[in-house]
Amino acid sequence: MNQKYQDILEKLISKNRKQNIDLVLSKRTRFVSVLLENIYQSHNISAVMRTCDNLGIQDIYSLKSDKIKKSGKNVSLGAEKWLTIKTKADNEDYKHYIDGIKKSGYKIIGTVPNFEDSTIDISKIKFDKKIIIAFGNEEKGLSDNLIRNCDEIISIPMYGFTESYNISVSCAIILSNIIFKLRNNKKRIYLSNDEKKALRFEWIKRSIKNVDLILKNIKKK
């Protein structure tokens, strides 16, 4: 987009909004991302999006989670406006989608409800490269296919009788632990200047009503 258009749109939002955008951008990360596989309850998807936004996680990958586009705004509180959703297309090969994630530099970490010999504690995750945390279906968890493509499998230690968490709760616990540890370690996890610039313009557009019509009229002049 031409810089002239960006400058015009920026004048249409308040100073407070611009300051808030810049503040949030300064803490945004793609070092940690989330993969949702076959999540069918929209309120769970909404809660996950809200958690990601509040923790500064920018990208959510969607695999057979069709309701991600219909998530309840009363739960997400508009978080979907500020996130980047990367959904597998219906005609895209499954392996191609997963390989694309790995080629982007991610280590895929799957989540399972019960601790087994093959799983590791969330406190043992190594941050030697970017990570994407995969959460599965509310009833069946991750598919066998995705588990086979995971680099590591983790679980949350539990000490009660039920030995299970709702997916949105699991997501909040795991992501909070990871993000807080990364921030405390002062590891460089934030967006590059180019990423911030591109995302900033997208957020400015999403802050303006009828922005497509406004841009269309600007281009006519």
Contacts in CASP RR format, 6 or more apart in sequence:
PFRMAT RR
TARGET T0000
AUTHOR 0000-0000-0000
METHOD contacts of the structure
MODEL  1
MNQKYQDILEKLISKNRKQNIDLVLSKRTRFVSVLLENIYQSHNISAVMR
TCDNLGIQDIYSLKSDKIKKSGKNVSLGAEKWLTIKTKADNEDYKHYIDG
IKKSGYKIIGTVPNFEDSTIDISKIKFDKKIIIAFGNEEKGLSDNLIRNC
DEIISIPMYGFTESYNISVSCAIILSNIIFKLRNNKKRIYLSNDEKKALR
FEWIKRSIKNVDLILKNIKKK
1 201 0 8 1.000
5 215 0 8 1.000
5 218 0 8 1.000
5 219 0 8 1.000
6 201 0 8 1.000
6 204 0 8 1.000
8 218 0 8 1.000
9 201 0 8 1.000
9 204 0 8 1.000
9 205 0 8 1.000
9 208 0 8 1.000
9 211 0 8 1.000
9 214 0 8 1.000
9 215 0 8 1.000
10 18 0 8 1.000
10 204 0 8 1.000
12 208 0 8 1.000
12 214 0 8 1.000
13 204 0 8 1.000
13 207 0 8 1.000
13 208 0 8 1.000
17 207 0 8 1.000
18 204 0 8 1.000
21 200 0 8 1.000
21 203 0 8 1.000
21 204 0 8 1.000
21 207 0 8 1.000
22 200 0 8 1.000
24 56 0 8 1.000
24 82 0 8 1.000
25 191 0 8 1.000
25 196 0 8 1.000
25 199 0 8 1.000
25 200 0 8 1.000
25 203 0 8 1.000
26 190 0 8 1.000
26 196 0 8 1.000
27 56 0 8 1.000
27 190 0 8 1.000
28 56 0 8 1.000
28 58 0 8 1.000
28 190 0 8 1.000
28 191 0 8 1.000
28 196 0 8 1.000
28 199 0 8 1.000
29 56 0 8 1.000
29 57 0 8 1.000
29 58 0 8 1.000
29 179 0 8 1.000
29 182 0 8 1.000
29 189 0 8 1.000
29 190 0 8 1.000
29 191 0 8 1.000
30 58 0 8 1.000
30 59 0 8 1.000
30 130 0 8 1.000
30 191 0 8 1.000
30 195 0 8 1.000
31 127 0 8 1.000
31 130 0 8 1.000
31 131 0 8 1.000
31 182 0 8 1.000
31 187 0 8 1.000
31 189 0 8 1.000
31 190 0 8 1.000
32 57 0 8 1.000
32 130 0 8 1.000
32 131 0 8 1.000
32 132 0 8 1.000
32 133 0 8 1.000
32 175 0 8 1.000
32 178 0 8 1.000
32 179 0 8 1.000
32 182 0 8 1.000
32 189 0 8 1.000
33 57 0 8 1.000
33 58 0 8 1.000
33 59 0 8 1.000
33 60 0 8 1.000
33 61 0 8 1.000
33 106 0 8 1.000
33 130 0 8 1.000
33 131 0 8 1.000
33 132 0 8 1.000
33 133 0 8 1.000
34 48 0 8 1.000
34 52 0 8 1.000
34 57 0 8 1.000
34 59 0 8 1.000
34 60 0 8 1.000
34 61 0 8 1.000
34 132 0 8 1.000
34 133 0 8 1.000
34 134 0 8 1.000
34 135 0 8 1.000
34 171 0 8 1.000
34 175 0 8 1.000
35 60 0 8 1.000
35 61 0 8 1.000
35 62 0 8 1.000
35 63 0 8 1.000
35 101 0 8 1.000
35 108 0 8 1.000
35 132 0 8 1.000
35 133 0 8 1.000
35 134 0 8 1.000
35 135 0 8 1.000
36 45 0 8 1.000
36 48 0 8 1.000
36 60 0 8 1.000
36 61 0 8 1.000
36 62 0 8 1.000
36 63 0 8 1.000
36 65 0 8 1.000
36 68 0 8 1.000
36 134 0 8 1.000
36 135 0 8 1.000
36 136 0 8 1.000
37 63 0 8 1.000
37 64 0 8 1.000
37 65 0 8 1.000
37 134 0 8 1.000
37 135 0 8 1.000
37 136 0 8 1.000
37 137 0 8 1.000
37 141 0 8 1.000
37 142 0 8 1.000
37 143 0 8 1.000
37 146 0 8 1.000
38 63 0 8 1.000
38 64 0 8 1.000
38 65 0 8 1.000
38 136 0 8 1.000
38 137 0 8 1.000
38 140 0 8 1.000
38 143 0 8 1.000
39 45 0 8 1.000
39 48 0 8 1.000
39 65 0 8 1.000
39 67 0 8 1.000
39 68 0 8 1.000
39 135 0 8 1.000
39 136 0 8 1.000
39 137 0 8 1.000
39 138 0 8 1.000
39 167 0 8 1.000
40 65 0 8 1.000
40 67 0 8 1.000
40 137 0 8 1.000
40 138 0 8 1.000
41 67 0 8 1.000
41 138 0 8 1.000
42 67 0 8 1.000
42 70 0 8 1.000
42 71 0 8 1.000
42 72 0 8 1.000
43 71 0 8 1.000
43 72 0 8 1.000
43 75 0 8 1.000
43 168 0 8 1.000
44 138 0 8 1.000
44 166 0 8 1.000
44 167 0 8 1.000
44 168 0 8 1.000
45 65 0 8 1.000
45 67 0 8 1.000
45 68 0 8 1.000
45 71 0 8 1.000
46 71 0 8 1.000
46 72 0 8 1.000
46 73 0 8 1.000
46 74 0 8 1.000
46 75 0 8 1.000
46 76 0 8 1.000
46 79 0 8 1.000
46 80 0 8 1.000
47 75 0 8 1.000
47 76 0 8 1.000
47 168 0 8 1.000
47 171 0 8 1.000
47 172 0 8 1.000
48 60 0 8 1.000
48 135 0 8 1.000
48 167 0 8 1.000
48 168 0 8 1.000
48 171 0 8 1.000
49 60 0 8 1.000
49 68 0 8 1.000
49 71 0 8 1.000
49 76 0 8 1.000
49 79 0 8 1.000
49 80 0 8 1.000
49 83 0 8 1.000
50 75 0 8 1.000
50 76 0 8 1.000
50 77 0 8 1.000
50 79 0 8 1.000
51 57 0 8 1.000
51 168 0 8 1.000
51 171 0 8 1.000
51 172 0 8 1.000
51 175 0 8 1.000
51 176 0 8 1.000
52 58 0 8 1.000
52 60 0 8 1.000
52 79 0 8 1.000
52 83 0 8 1.000
52 175 0 8 1.000
53 79 0 8 1.000
53 82 0 8 1.000
53 83 0 8 1.000
54 79 0 8 1.000
55 175 0 8 1.000
55 176 0 8 1.000
55 179 0 8 1.000
56 179 0 8 1.000
57 175 0 8 1.000
57 179 0 8 1.000
58 83 0 8 1.000
58 84 0 8 1.000
58 191 0 8 1.000
58 199 0 8 1.000
59 83 0 8 1.000
59 84 0 8 1.000
59 85 0 8 1.000
59 86 0 8 1.000
60 68 0 8 1.000
60 83 0 8 1.000
60 84 0 8 1.000
60 85 0 8 1.000
60 86 0 8 1.000
61 86 0 8 1.000
61 87 0 8 1.000
61 88 0 8 1.000
61 101 0 8 1.000
61 132 0 8 1.000
62 68 0 8 1.000
62 85 0 8 1.000
62 86 0 8 1.000
62 87 0 8 1.000
62 88 0 8 1.000
63 87 0 8 1.000
63 88 0 8 1.000
63 97 0 8 1.000
63 146 0 8 1.000
64 88 0 8 1.000
65 87 0 8 1.000
68 85 0 8 1.000
68 87 0 8 1.000
69 85 0 8 1.000
71 80 0 8 1.000
73 80 0 8 1.000
81 203 0 8 1.000
81 206 0 8 1.000
82 203 0 8 1.000
82 206 0 8 1.000
84 199 0 8 1.000
88 94 0 8 1.000
88 97 0 8 1.000
94 145 0 8 1.000
98 108 0 8 1.000
98 146 0 8 1.000
98 149 0 8 1.000
101 108 0 8 1.000
101 132 0 8 1.000
102 108 0 8 1.000
104 130 0 8 1.000
105 129 0 8 1.000
105 130 0 8 1.000
106 129 0 8 1.000
106 130 0 8 1.000
106 131 0 8 1.000
106 132 0 8 1.000
107 128 0 8 1.000
107 129 0 8 1.000
107 130 0 8 1.000
107 131 0 8 1.000
107 132 0 8 1.000
107 151 0 8 1.000
107 152 0 8 1.000
108 131 0 8 1.000
108 132 0 8 1.000
108 134 0 8 1.000
108 146 0 8 1.000
108 149 0 8 1.000
108 150 0 8 1.000
108 151 0 8 1.000
108 152 0 8 1.000
109 125 0 8 1.000
109 131 0 8 1.000
109 132 0 8 1.000
109 133 0 8 1.000
109 134 0 8 1.000
109 150 0 8 1.000
109 151 0 8 1.000
109 152 0 8 1.000
109 153 0 8 1.000
109 154 0 8 1.000
110 133 0 8 1.000
110 134 0 8 1.000
110 135 0 8 1.000
110 142 0 8 1.000
110 146 0 8 1.000
110 147 0 8 1.000
110 150 0 8 1.000
110 152 0 8 1.000
110 153 0 8 1.000
110 154 0 8 1.000
111 133 0 8 1.000
111 134 0 8 1.000
111 135 0 8 1.000
111 136 0 8 1.000
111 142 0 8 1.000
111 153 0 8 1.000
111 154 0 8 1.000
111 155 0 8 1.000
111 156 0 8 1.000
111 170 0 8 1.000
111 174 0 8 1.000
112 119 0 8 1.000
112 141 0 8 1.000
112 142 0 8 1.000
112 153 0 8 1.000
112 154 0 8 1.000
112 155 0 8 1.000
113 141 0 8 1.000
113 155 0 8 1.000
113 163 0 8 1.000
113 164 0 8 1.000
113 165 0 8 1.000
113 170 0 8 1.000
114 155 0 8 1.000
114 163 0 8 1.000
115 121 0 8 1.000
115 155 0 8 1.000
115 157 0 8 1.000
115 158 0 8 1.000
116 153 0 8 1.000
116 155 0 8 1.000
118 153 0 8 1.000
119 153 0 8 1.000
119 154 0 8 1.000
119 155 0 8 1.000
120 152 0 8 1.000
120 153 0 8 1.000
120 154 0 8 1.000
120 155 0 8 1.000
121 154 0 8 1.000
121 155 0 8 1.000
121 157 0 8 1.000
122 154 0 8 1.000
122 155 0 8 1.000
122 156 0 8 1.000
122 173 0 8 1.000
122 174 0 8 1.000
122 177 0 8 1.000
122 178 0 8 1.000
123 177 0 8 1.000
125 131 0 8 1.000
125 152 0 8 1.000
125 154 0 8 1.000
125 178 0 8 1.000
127 181 0 8 1.000
127 182 0 8 1.000
127 185 0 8 1.000
127 187 0 8 1.000
131 178 0 8 1.000
133 171 0 8 1.000
133 174 0 8 1.000
133 175 0 8 1.000
133 178 0 8 1.000
134 142 0 8 1.000
134 146 0 8 1.000
134 150 0 8 1.000
135 142 0 8 1.000
135 167 0 8 1.000
135 170 0 8 1.000
135 171 0 8 1.000
136 142 0 8 1.000
136 143 0 8 1.000
136 146 0 8 1.000
136 167 0 8 1.000
137 143 0 8 1.000
138 166 0 8 1.000
138 167 0 8 1.000
142 150 0 8 1.000
147 153 0 8 1.000
154 174 0 8 1.000
156 165 0 8 1.000
156 170 0 8 1.000
156 173 0 8 1.000
156 174 0 8 1.000
158 164 0 8 1.000
158 165 0 8 1.000
165 173 0 8 1.000
182 189 0 8 1.000
183 189 0 8 1.000
191 199 0 8 1.000
205 211 0 8 1.000
208 214 0 8 1.000
END
